[in-house]
């Protein structure tokens, strides 16, 4: 899910303080990783594991 923020909101200020514009947030609301932009964030994520066929 993509979440956007408006200038002046608490989330916007938090991202700016961390010098980031993209964050990966777990379902429980915990920030797992941040990056300066969405493309870089995607590049930092591990490749998905291949699924084993049974």
Residue pairs with C-beta under 8 A, 6 or more apart in sequence:
3 11
3 25
5 11
5 12
5 15
6 12
15 21
15 23
15 34
18 34
19 36
20 34
20 35
20 36
21 35
21 36
21 37
21 38
22 34
22 35
22 36
22 37
22 38
22 40
22 41
23 31
23 33
23 34
23 35
23 41
24 31
24 32
24 33
24 34
24 41
24 45
25 31
25 32
26 32
33 41
33 44
33 45
34 41
35 41
35 44
